[in-house]
Amino acid sequence: MKPLSGFRSYCLYLTISVRSAIQTKEGTGVMPSSLSVQMTTQISNVKSPRQSSSFLFTSTMDVCASSSPTLREFGCEQNLLSRPDGSSSFVQGDTSVLAGVYGPAEVKVSKEIYDRATLEVVMQPKVGLPGVRERAREQCVRETCEASLLSTLHPRSSLTLVLQVVHDDGSLLSCFLNSACMALMDAGLPMSCLFAGVTCAIDTDGQVITDPNAAQEKESRALMTFAIDSTERRVMMSSTRGSFTVHELQQCIAVSQKASDKIFQFYRDSVRRRYSKTL
């Protein structure tokens, strides 16, 4: 008897696992949610020449197309600091962040990269010293900025982004991302695309809350923050916390992509208003 190939044996194992799980669900024939999550993850890992990495989000976009996400009021001011090469103050509701960009400048030999610029992100809390949470947020912002900046145009140089918390009333990471993007624009650094940060919370009833405040974040069972690019509305970065299903993740991504349109329009209006006064 010939042994089964890897893909055929995998499909046979998956079929047997699904049948046994359905039969053991008290005879109801309903698949457990935990099993459906595991199946989706395993199937997405099967390599196929016709498989697309974005197939998980197609159906969710159609479902959420009719709903319009609500965001808190925005506020932004650029070029408000004299020492940085670019600066911005971004406000989302009662959450406020200050950002400053320094560079391109000379870099230490130990941190020098021969073919691109070195980006360093420093995050300062409102009170006290930065901890583990701040370091994790620094990494999220740094990876997003590195993906959008054309750092190869400034090799063997350094870029420093300093983020200062003024007030935290929820959706702090998305406010960091939006403030960083406006500061990079003010510094005149070359970028392949802009990016917008959107935070979504899932409450105990399964409802998605866009741009939640601190009280809504505390009562939610899951919190997700996404960085969306301005060209193709793709997810550049994601930060998640809590428990959620694959469908809820897809729904939050679709809502964030739709909410990013409002943020990008705010970018345009803010820059247009600024330069219309100087011309």
C-alpha positions in Angstrom: 0.0 0.0 0.0 1.4 3.4 -1.0 1.8 6.0 1.7 -0.3 9.1 1.3 1.3 12.4 0.3 1.7 15.1 2.8 -1.2 17.3 1.6 -3.6 14.3 1.2 -2.8 12.9 4.6 -3.3 16.4 6.1 -6.7 16.7 4.5 -7.7 13.2 5.8 -6.5 14.0 9.3 -8.5 17.3 9.2 -11.7 15.6 8.0 -11.5 12.9 10.7 -10.9 15.6 13.4 -13.9 17.7 12.2 -16.2 14.7 12.1 -15.2 13.5 15.6 -15.6 17.0 17.0 -19.1 17.4 15.6 -20.2 14.0 16.8 -19.0 14.7 20.4 -20.8 18.1 20.6 -23.8 16.5 22.4 -25.3 15.4 19.1 -26.2 18.9 18.0 -24.0 19.0 14.9 -22.6 22.5 15.8 -18.9 23.0 15.5 -17.2 24.6 18.6 -15.8 28.1 18.1 -12.4 27.0 19.4 -12.2 24.3 16.7 -13.2 26.7 14.0 -10.4 29.0 15.0 -7.9 26.2 14.9 -9.2 25.0 11.5 -8.9 28.4 10.0 -5.3 28.8 11.2 -4.3 25.3 9.9 -5.9 25.8 6.5 -4.3 29.2 6.1 -0.9 27.6 6.6 -1.3 25.1 3.7 0.8 26.3 0.8 -1.0 26.6 -2.5 0.0 28.4 -5.6 -3.4 30.0 -5.9 -3.8 31.0 -2.3 -3.9 34.7 -1.4 -2.9 36.1 2.0 -5.9 38.4 2.0 -8.6 35.8 1.5 -9.6 35.8 5.2 -10.8 39.4 5.0 -12.9 39.3 1.8 -16.2 38.2 3.3 -15.9 40.6 6.3 -15.5 43.6 4.1 -18.8 42.8 2.4 -20.5 42.4 5.8 -19.2 45.6 7.3 -19.6 47.8 4.2 -22.9 49.2 5.3 -21.8 50.2 8.8 -19.9 53.5 9.3 -17.4 53.5 12.2 -17.6 56.4 14.6 -14.5 58.2 15.8 -13.9 60.8 18.4 -13.0 64.3 17.3 -9.5 64.9 16.0 -7.1 67.8 16.5 -3.6 68.3 15.2 -0.9 71.0 15.2 2.3 70.8 13.3 5.6 72.6 13.6 4.9 73.7 17.2 8.4 72.9 18.5 11.5 74.8 17.5 14.3 72.3 18.1 13.1 69.1 16.3 13.2 68.9 12.5 9.5 68.0 12.6 6.9 68.0 15.3 3.2 67.5 15.8 0.6 67.4 18.5 -2.3 65.0 17.9 -5.5 64.8 19.9 -8.1 62.0 19.8 -11.0 62.9 22.1 -9.3 63.4 25.5 -6.1 61.5 24.4 -3.3 63.8 23.5 0.3 63.0 22.3 3.2 65.1 21.4 5.8 63.9 18.8 9.2 65.2 17.6 11.5 64.0 14.8 15.2 64.6 14.8 17.3 63.8 11.7 18.7 62.7 9.5 21.8 63.2 11.6 25.1 61.5 12.4 24.8 58.0 13.9 27.1 56.1 16.2 29.3 53.6 14.6 27.8 50.8 16.7 24.3 51.6 15.4 25.3 52.4 11.8 23.6 50.6 9.0 25.5 50.9 5.7 22.5 50.9 3.3 19.7 52.7 5.2 19.0 55.0 8.1 18.7 53.9 11.7 15.4 54.7 13.3 15.1 55.0 17.1 11.7 55.6 18.8 11.7 56.9 22.4 8.4 56.9 24.3 8.0 58.9 27.4 5.0 58.3 29.8 3.2 61.2 31.5 4.5 60.2 34.9 7.5 58.0 35.8 10.0 56.1 33.7 9.1 54.0 30.6 8.5 50.3 31.3 7.7 47.1 29.4 4.4 48.5 28.0 6.2 51.5 26.6 8.9 49.3 25.0 6.3 47.2 23.3 4.6 50.3 21.9 7.9 51.7 20.8 8.5 48.5 18.7 5.0 48.8 17.1 5.6 52.4 16.1 9.2 51.8 15.0 8.2 48.9 12.7 5.4 50.9 11.2 7.6 53.9 10.5 10.3 51.7 9.0 7.8 50.2 6.6 6.7 53.6 5.3 10.0 55.6 5.4 12.3 55.5 2.4 15.3 55.0 4.7 17.6 53.9 1.9 17.8 57.5 0.7 19.7 58.3 4.0 22.3 55.6 4.6 24.6 55.7 7.6 22.4 58.2 9.4 20.1 58.3 12.3 16.4 59.3 12.8 15.0 59.7 16.2 11.3 59.9 17.0 10.3 61.1 20.5 6.7 60.5 21.7 5.4 62.2 24.8 2.1 61.3 26.5 0.2 64.4 27.4 -3.1 62.7 28.5 -4.2 59.1 28.1 -8.0 58.5 27.7 -7.9 55.3 25.6 -6.6 54.4 22.1 -3.1 55.6 23.0 -1.2 53.5 20.5 -3.3 54.6 17.6 -2.8 58.2 18.8 1.0 57.6 18.8 0.9 56.3 15.3 -1.1 59.3 14.0 1.1 61.8 15.8 4.2 60.1 14.4 2.9 60.2 10.9 2.1 63.9 11.1 5.6 64.6 12.6 7.3 62.7 9.8 5.3 64.7 7.3 6.3 67.9 9.0 10.0 66.9 8.9 9.8 66.4 5.1 11.1 62.9 5.2 10.5 60.8 2.1 7.8 58.2 2.6 6.3 55.5 0.4 2.9 55.9 2.0 1.2 57.5 5.0 -0.3 55.4 7.8 -3.2 55.7 10.2 -3.7 54.1 13.5 -7.1 52.7 14.5 -8.0 51.0 17.8 -11.0 48.7 18.1 -12.4 47.1 21.3 -14.8 44.2 21.6 -17.2 44.4 24.6 -18.7 41.5 26.4 -21.7 41.5 24.0 -19.4 41.1 21.0 -20.0 44.6 19.7 -17.0 46.4 18.0 -16.2 49.8 19.5 -14.0 52.0 17.3 -11.6 54.5 19.0 -12.6 53.5 22.5 -11.9 55.6 25.6 -10.2 54.4 28.7 -13.5 53.2 30.4 -14.5 51.3 27.3 -11.1 49.7 27.1 -11.3 48.6 30.7 -14.7 46.9 30.2 -13.8 45.2 26.9 -12.6 41.6 26.5 -10.4 42.3 23.5 -8.4 45.3 22.2 -6.8 45.6 18.8 -4.8 48.4 17.2 -4.0 48.4 13.5 -1.8 50.6 11.3 -3.3 51.0 7.8 -1.4 52.3 4.8 -2.8 55.1 2.6 -2.3 53.5 -0.8 -3.9 50.1 -0.6 -5.5 50.1 2.9 -3.4 47.2 3.9 -2.5 46.3 7.5 1.1 47.4 8.2 1.1 46.5 11.9 -1.3 44.9 14.4 -1.3 44.8 18.2 -3.9 42.6 20.0 -4.8 41.9 23.6 -7.5 39.6 25.0 -9.6 36.8 23.6 -11.4 36.9 20.3 -12.4 34.7 17.4 -11.1 34.8 13.8 -14.4 36.4 12.6 -14.1 39.1 15.2 -10.5 39.8 14.1 -11.7 40.0 10.5 -14.5 42.4 11.5 -12.1 44.7 13.4 -9.7 44.8 10.4 -12.5 45.7 8.1 -13.8 48.4 10.4 -10.3 49.8 10.9 -9.8 50.0 7.1 -13.0 51.9 6.7 -12.2 54.2 9.6 -8.8 55.0 8.2 -10.4 56.9 5.3 -11.6 59.5 7.8 -8.1 59.8 9.3 -6.4 60.2 5.9 -9.0 62.8 5.0 -8.2 64.6 8.2 -4.5 64.5 7.2 -5.3 66.2 3.9 -7.5 68.9 5.5 -5.0 69.6 8.2 -2.1 70.1 5.7 -4.2 72.0 3.3 -5.4 74.4 6.0 -1.8 74.9 7.2 -0.3 75.7 3.8 -3.2 77.8 2.6 -2.4 80.3 5.3 1.3 80.6 4.2 0.6 81.0 0.5 
